[in-house]
Amino acid sequence: MDDYERYEILKKEVDSIQIQLSQEHGPWYTKPSNLISVIALLFSFGTTIVSFINSHNEDIRANHREAMALIQRITKLPSENFELMQKYKDSGPGQSLSGMINQENILLATQAANLVKRYPNSFSSTEFFAIATALATSNIVDKVPYLFKTAIEKADTSNDFNVATRSYAYFLYTKGDYTEGKKYYEMALGVWNKFPERNMYIVNSTDLVTLMYWSQAELVAKNEKEAEKLIAQAKDKLAQLSPSPMTQSLAMQINYTVGLIEQAKTGGSH
């Protein structure tokens, strides 16, 4: 017998006692037997509620543990796939193994998406983001908008917010929804309104990355002029950064994006 069935039985007993009390003459509390019955019933009812709450909380914890195991596996699949592709480059077996990893990714990510939807409040922005990225990578898109949007809503750091908004923006560009994608890139640039930051290196370097990714997304839309405009803004941000290994790495990424733009303008492959 589960908690719900016990609850229904107790409810019927309460109703029965109420009927009996209404049929008797005089105050019900003057009869010791009635008082004892009510106290006993209230105690049983209270323990049933506590049991139900504990059972519900344990179900939430078990659901979260199961989802986390799936997410941990999902996050390892891209590196495993990359290693396989490098090891069996240009070979039939390598392609087959890569396809198997993609199928595993679809299966696990779909299961994880179903689990987080049961108790969404028990999952973080990062966990929603991981599942959204896995499904988007395998082009299983029906749940992706919900997962990305929830990751954005639940973000409690500027990094979580930026990563989720940029990724969702790029996803929208790949689906041809450039207007909506642009809105989310603009949201990423507006992150400091939501999460104020005094360190200008963090502000400029973060905005640089957003502009650079947005520039690359415009190439998906075959809009080279807009891509050039955005990468020029990214270069302006780069000029405001003090020299460091991170600054050097960002400069290399900008140069790579400039190369992609030049290839697109000359009709070359990206």
C-alpha positions as CSV (number, residue, x, y, z in Angstrom):
1,M,0.0,0.0,0.0
2,D,1.5,3.3,-1.0
3,D,1.3,6.7,0.7
4,Y,-1.6,7.9,-1.5
5,E,-3.7,4.8,-0.7
6,R,-3.1,5.3,3.1
7,Y,-4.1,9.0,2.7
8,E,-7.4,8.0,1.1
9,I,-8.1,5.5,3.8
10,L,-7.5,8.1,6.5
11,K,-9.6,10.7,4.7
12,K,-12.5,8.2,4.7
13,E,-12.1,7.6,8.4
14,V,-12.2,11.4,9.1
15,D,-15.4,11.7,7.0
16,S,-16.9,8.8,9.0
17,I,-16.1,10.3,12.3
18,Q,-17.5,13.7,11.2
19,I,-20.8,12.0,10.3
20,Q,-21.0,10.2,13.6
21,L,-20.2,13.4,15.6
22,S,-22.9,15.3,13.7
23,Q,-25.5,12.7,14.6
24,E,-24.7,12.7,18.4
25,H,-26.1,15.1,20.9
26,G,-24.0,17.4,23.0
27,P,-20.4,18.6,22.4
28,W,-18.3,15.9,20.9
29,Y,-15.3,16.7,23.0
30,T,-17.2,15.8,26.2
31,K,-17.0,12.1,25.2
32,P,-13.5,10.7,25.9
33,S,-13.8,8.0,23.3
34,N,-14.4,10.6,20.6
35,L,-11.5,12.7,21.7
36,I,-9.1,9.8,21.8
37,S,-10.2,8.7,18.3
38,V,-9.6,12.2,16.9
39,I,-6.2,12.5,18.5
40,A,-5.2,9.1,17.2
41,L,-6.4,9.9,13.8
42,L,-4.6,13.3,13.7
43,F,-1.4,11.5,14.7
44,S,-1.8,8.9,11.9
45,F,-2.6,11.7,9.5
46,G,0.5,13.6,10.5
47,T,2.8,10.6,10.1
48,T,1.3,9.8,6.7
49,I,2.0,13.4,5.5
50,V,5.6,13.2,6.8
51,S,6.1,9.9,5.1
52,F,4.7,11.2,1.9
53,I,7.0,14.3,2.0
54,N,10.1,12.1,2.7
55,S,9.1,9.7,-0.1
56,H,8.7,12.6,-2.5
57,N,12.1,14.2,-1.5
58,E,13.8,10.8,-2.0
59,D,12.3,10.5,-5.4
60,I,13.7,13.9,-6.3
61,R,17.1,12.9,-5.1
62,A,17.1,9.6,-6.9
63,N,15.9,11.3,-10.1
64,H,18.8,13.8,-9.8
65,R,21.4,11.1,-9.2
66,E,20.2,9.2,-12.3
67,A,20.3,12.3,-14.5
68,M,23.7,13.3,-13.2
69,A,25.1,9.9,-14.1
70,L,23.8,10.4,-17.7
71,I,25.1,13.9,-17.9
72,Q,28.6,12.8,-16.7
73,R,28.7,10.2,-19.5
74,I,27.3,12.7,-22.1
75,T,30.1,15.2,-21.3
76,K,32.8,12.6,-22.0
77,L,31.4,11.5,-25.4
78,P,32.7,14.4,-27.5
79,S,36.3,13.8,-26.5
80,E,35.9,10.0,-27.1
81,N,34.5,10.7,-30.5
82,F,37.4,13.1,-31.3
83,E,39.9,10.5,-30.3
84,L,38.2,7.8,-32.4
85,M,38.1,10.1,-35.4
86,Q,41.8,10.9,-35.0
87,K,42.8,7.2,-34.5
88,Y,40.7,5.9,-37.4
89,K,40.9,8.8,-39.7
90,D,39.5,8.2,-43.2
91,S,38.5,4.7,-42.3
92,G,35.2,2.9,-42.5
93,P,35.4,1.4,-39.0
94,G,36.2,4.8,-37.5
95,Q,33.1,6.3,-39.1
96,S,31.0,3.4,-37.8
97,L,32.3,3.8,-34.3
98,S,31.6,7.6,-34.4
99,G,28.1,6.8,-35.5
100,M,27.6,4.5,-32.5
101,I,28.8,7.2,-30.1
102,N,26.3,9.6,-31.7
103,Q,23.5,7.1,-31.1
104,E,24.6,6.7,-27.5
105,N,24.6,10.5,-27.1
106,I,21.1,10.8,-28.5
107,L,19.8,8.0,-26.2
108,L,21.4,9.3,-23.0
109,A,20.7,13.0,-23.7
110,T,17.0,12.2,-24.4
111,Q,16.7,10.2,-21.2
112,A,18.4,13.0,-19.2
113,A,16.0,15.6,-20.7
114,N,13.0,13.6,-19.6
115,L,14.5,13.3,-16.1
116,V,15.2,17.1,-15.7
117,K,11.7,17.8,-16.9
118,R,10.2,15.8,-13.9
119,Y,11.8,18.1,-11.3
120,P,13.3,21.0,-13.1
121,N,13.9,23.0,-9.8
122,S,16.4,20.4,-8.7
123,F,18.7,21.0,-11.6
124,S,21.2,23.8,-12.2
125,S,21.8,26.0,-15.3
126,T,24.9,24.0,-16.1
127,E,23.0,20.7,-16.1
128,F,20.3,22.1,-18.4
129,F,23.0,23.5,-20.7
130,A,24.9,20.2,-20.9
131,I,21.8,18.3,-22.0
132,A,20.8,21.0,-24.5
133,T,24.2,21.0,-26.1
134,A,24.2,17.2,-26.4
135,L,20.9,17.1,-28.1
136,A,21.7,20.1,-30.4
137,T,25.0,18.3,-31.4
138,S,23.0,15.3,-32.5
139,N,20.4,17.5,-34.2
140,I,17.6,16.3,-31.9
141,V,16.0,19.7,-31.6
142,D,12.5,19.4,-30.2
143,K,13.6,19.8,-26.5
144,V,16.6,22.1,-27.2
145,P,14.8,25.5,-26.9
146,Y,13.2,24.6,-23.6
147,L,16.5,23.4,-22.2
148,F,18.6,26.3,-23.4
149,K,16.0,28.9,-22.2
150,T,15.8,27.2,-18.8
151,A,19.6,27.2,-18.6
152,I,19.5,31.0,-19.3
153,E,16.7,31.6,-16.7
154,K,18.5,29.6,-14.0
155,A,21.9,31.1,-14.6
156,D,23.3,32.6,-11.4
157,T,26.7,33.7,-12.7
158,S,27.8,35.7,-15.7
159,N,29.6,32.8,-17.1
160,D,26.6,30.5,-17.0
161,F,24.5,33.2,-18.6
162,N,26.9,34.0,-21.4
163,V,27.6,30.4,-22.3
164,A,23.9,29.5,-22.5
165,T,22.9,32.6,-24.4
166,R,25.7,32.4,-26.9
167,S,25.1,28.7,-27.5
168,Y,21.4,29.1,-28.0
169,A,22.0,32.1,-30.3
170,Y,24.3,30.0,-32.5
171,F,21.8,27.1,-32.5
172,L,19.1,29.5,-33.7
173,Y,21.4,30.7,-36.5
174,T,22.0,27.1,-37.7
175,K,18.2,26.7,-37.9
176,G,17.9,29.9,-40.0
177,D,16.2,31.9,-37.2
178,Y,18.7,34.9,-37.5
179,T,16.4,37.5,-35.9
180,E,15.9,35.5,-32.8
181,G,19.6,34.5,-32.8
182,K,20.6,38.1,-32.9
183,K,18.4,38.8,-29.9
184,Y,20.2,36.3,-27.8
185,Y,23.7,37.5,-28.8
186,E,22.5,41.0,-27.8
187,M,21.4,39.4,-24.5
188,A,24.9,38.0,-24.0
189,L,26.4,41.4,-24.5
190,G,24.0,42.8,-22.0
191,V,25.1,40.3,-19.3
192,W,26.7,43.0,-17.2
193,N,23.3,44.6,-16.5
194,K,22.3,41.4,-14.9
195,F,25.7,40.5,-13.3
196,P,27.7,43.7,-12.7
197,E,31.4,43.2,-13.0
198,R,34.2,45.7,-12.0
199,N,37.1,43.8,-13.5
200,M,37.4,45.4,-17.0
201,Y,39.6,42.6,-18.3
202,I,36.8,40.1,-17.6
203,V,34.2,42.5,-19.2
204,N,36.2,43.2,-22.4
205,S,37.5,39.6,-22.9
206,T,34.0,38.2,-22.4
207,D,32.4,40.7,-24.8
208,L,35.2,40.0,-27.3
209,V,34.4,36.2,-27.3
210,T,30.7,37.0,-27.7
211,L,31.4,39.3,-30.7
212,M,33.7,36.8,-32.2
213,Y,31.2,33.9,-32.0
214,W,28.5,36.2,-33.3
215,S,30.7,37.0,-36.3
216,Q,31.1,33.3,-37.0
217,A,27.4,32.9,-36.8
218,E,26.9,35.6,-39.4
219,L,29.0,33.5,-41.7
220,V,26.4,30.7,-41.3
221,A,23.8,33.3,-42.5
222,K,26.2,34.1,-45.4
223,N,26.4,37.7,-44.1
224,E,30.1,38.5,-44.5
225,K,29.7,42.3,-44.1
226,E,28.1,41.9,-40.7
227,A,30.7,39.3,-39.8
228,E,33.4,41.9,-40.6
229,K,31.7,44.5,-38.6
230,L,31.5,42.3,-35.5
231,I,35.1,41.1,-35.7
232,A,36.2,44.7,-35.9
233,Q,34.4,45.3,-32.7
234,A,36.1,42.3,-31.2
235,K,39.4,43.7,-32.2
236,D,38.6,47.0,-30.4
237,K,38.0,44.9,-27.3
238,L,41.3,43.1,-27.8
239,A,43.1,46.4,-27.9
240,Q,41.9,47.2,-24.4
241,L,43.3,44.1,-22.9
242,S,46.6,44.0,-21.1
243,P,49.3,41.6,-22.5
244,S,48.9,38.0,-21.2
245,P,48.8,34.5,-22.4
246,M,45.0,34.7,-22.4
247,T,45.2,37.9,-24.5
248,Q,47.5,36.2,-27.0
249,S,45.1,33.2,-27.2
250,L,42.2,35.5,-27.9
251,A,44.2,37.3,-30.6
252,M,44.8,34.0,-32.3
253,Q,41.1,33.1,-32.2
254,I,40.3,36.5,-33.8
255,N,42.8,35.9,-36.6
256,Y,41.2,32.5,-37.2
257,T,37.8,34.1,-37.5
258,V,39.2,36.7,-39.9
259,G,40.5,33.8,-42.0
260,L,37.0,32.3,-42.1
261,I,35.6,35.6,-43.3
262,E,38.2,35.9,-46.0
263,Q,37.5,32.4,-47.2
264,A,33.7,33.2,-47.3
265,K,34.3,36.3,-49.3
266,T,36.4,34.5,-51.9
267,G,34.0,31.6,-52.1
268,G,36.3,29.1,-50.3
269,S,35.2,26.5,-47.8
270,H,34.9,27.4,-44.2
